[in-house]
Amino acid sequence: MAVADKILSLVPAEPGWRAVYGGEFAGESELARVVAWALVEEDDGDRRLVGMVVDPNDGTQIVPAPDAASTTASLFERYGFKSL
């Protein structure tokens, strides 16, 4: 989500949703719980759904999953669901 993107709507996510991150090497992967789904509008008017997670570098912030990669697993790959 770019700085100019605007959140239009925010809803809680079911507990099983995760953001999946990968690293440069095979063993470097991490999961982050998606706490909410945001409908965002970009500068050009396009809309998309984005998972929101707790920032791995600042536990007081909730940020878009694609922007929340850690130093170990720096590449956002996808969303996944695993029932609890």
N, C-alpha and C positions, 0 to 999 in steps of 0.2 A: 504494500500500500504506500503510494508516494505521499509526500507531505501535503499535496493539494487535494488528495482524495478525500471524499466526504462520506462519513458513515450515515446511511439513510435509515437503517434498522439494525437492531441487535437483539438476538434471542439466545437463551441458554442452549448449550449442546448436551446431548445425551452423554452420560458418563463414559461410554466405550469409545468415543471418538479420539483419535490421536493424530498428531502431525509426525511424520516420519522424516528423519534427517540422516544423511549419510556423510561420511568423511572421505578423505583422499584414499584411505586404505580400507580393506574389506571389514575389519573388526571395529571400525569407527562409526557406529551408528547410535542414534538416540531416538527416544520417543518423548513427545510432550503432550499432555492432555489438552484437548481443545475444550476451552471453558465456554465459548460462545461462538455463534456464527454471525458475521456482519455482512450486510448488503452494502457495498460501497459504490460510489459513483466517481468515476475518474474525470479528469479535466475535459476530456472530449465527449463526455456524456455516457460512455459505456458503463455498464453496471456488471458487477461480479460478486460472487459469494466468497468470503475469506474467513478461515478459521482464526480465532483469537486464542493466544496462549500466554502463560506467564513468561515474561522475558527471562531467559536463563542467566543473564548477566545482571539483572536488577529485579529481584522478586517482588518489588512494589509496583511494577508496571505490567499491564496487559497489552500485548502488541500483536500485529498480524503474524501468523505462523511463518510465511515466507521471509519475514524480516528478523526472525528470532533464532537463527542458527547460533550454536555455541562454538567455542574454539575447537572442540574435538570433532564435532559433526557439523560442518559449516554449510552443507548443501541441503536445502529443503527439497524433498523428493515427492511427497504425496501425502494425502490423508488416508487413514485406514480406520476400520471399525472392528472391535473385538468385544463381543458381549461379555458381560461380567458374570 
